[in-house]
Amino acid sequence: MAERVLVVDDEELIRESLTFMLGREGYDVEEAHHGAEALERMSLRPFDVVITDIEMPEMKGTELLEQISLRYPESFVIIITAYASIETAVEALRHGAYDYIIKPIDFDDLLIRLRRLLDHKRLARENQILRQEIHREYDFGNIVGKSPSMERVFQTIQKVAESEGTVLITGKSGTGKELVARAIHFNSPRRQNRFVAINCGAIVESLFESELFGHKRGSFTGATLDREGYFKLADGGTIFLDEVSEIPYHLQVKLLRAVEQKEVLPVGGTQPLHVDVRIIGATNTSLSERVTQGKFREDLYYRLNVVEIYLPSLAERKDDIPLLVGHFIEKFRAEMGKDVRGVSRDVMNALLNYRWRGEVRELENVIERAMIFCDGCTIEMKYLPESVRNGAAAGDLEPQRGLKDAVQEFERNFILRSLESYGNDKERTAQALGISISSLYRKMQELGMPPERPSGFVPEMPRG
């Protein structure tokens, strides 16, 4: 569709010349004799660009610019002015005009400026659409689940998104920790700035400090230029430290400074740099155990763990598996252009009985593979990987993990069900379990469950 241009000038020769020239270049052009007529035409159909003279009867070009800025902010304005009125044109730029051209008009110059303006308008629109798509993709509503445990996750995301507190996301690999981190960022006041995700487990230890905090030229062999680290790159936005437990112990004190003082010191630097960054960490291991083992600083652990979000495994929320399956089918149906509508009853039973060691990520991969091979409207058993078909049949008979993991999962599920039964009332839950409330909080922390201690809570001191 051709871009629409409105030419506004009381001089007939200029108006008709511009209309003819722009029409020949493929633009959809209309003309108006003065500002009032221009506004009347704009009320009927929108225009991408308005090219208007400054000096006109009835309504000056500057007045027209003011009305367009108020009523039609998506329309861009180019001012036509005589050389003697350049100061007026500059003033118009300050009040929202995009550009100005001087009489006598150089048509080639005008075409270049008009194309540049429309390219800018198109890129701005594309960026706006891209931002909307990103926000939609990472809206917390797209984290699928209706189980009580996931409802608690949604509620926590909503509360913490508007805050500035550090967040620690815990759960097994594949449960969607980065998706939750992005949901927090894109629903926060920082959404217009960068979200920088770092896999701490993938960075070589010798380069860790430089990657996170940057370096100065000449600080080590190969440092030929100054380099900004990830923290400076995320300034004003959010930094997501996945596998935060893998940060080398001797660098954890620098991370603590970044959290507490909002400062980082580049390798080889002498002056710390201020960084305004929200930190979200994630781990699939118990940070409290690593603190006990002397592998993670206790002060850093408590600074990162202001708010903890525990992501339950699929084994803890089997009711969500049908919802996830439907979500992934819709996603891949759009991508692949296939008319797959669902899965057979046998397939759903297999997916419900399979032990998802790779969690949601593994389930997504299985559905994607099945969609590739599926020729009909329904995914049948033959489209599932053999490992899933066999694993579903023997999943309850073969031990898939160690005794400790199995016991912890049983305890976690048992406590979760008890909490749900008593409306998340910790005191009543502890009484029903036959333990003190302090022991309940301690056990929840051991199992990686966010305890949400009440204000004024005083832990029970060990006896003896």
Buried (B, 14 or more C-beta within 10 A) or exposed (E): EEBBBBBBBBBEEBBEBBBEBBBEBEBBBBBBBBBBBBBEBBEEEEBBBBBBBBBBEEBBBBBBBBBBBEEBEEBBBBBBBBEEBEEBBEBBBEEBBBBBBBBEBEBEEBBEBBEEBBEEBEEEEEEEEEEEEBBEEBEBEEBBBEBBBBEBBBEBBEEBBEBEEBBBBBBBBBBBBBBBBBBBBBBBEBBEBBBBBBEBEEBEEEEBBBBBBBBBEEBEEEBEEBBBBBBBBBBEBBBBBBBBBBBBEEBBEBBBBBBEEBBBBBBBBEEBBEBEBBBBBBBBBBBBEBBEEEBBBEEBBEBBBBBBBBBBBBBBBBBBBBBBBBBBBEBBBEEEEBEBEBBEEEBBEBBBBBBBBBBBBBBBBBBBBBBEEBEEEEBBBEBBBEEBBBBBEEBEEEEEEEEEEEEBBEBBBEBBEBBBEBEEEBEBBBBEBEEEBBBBBBBBBBBBBBBEBEEEEEEEEEEE
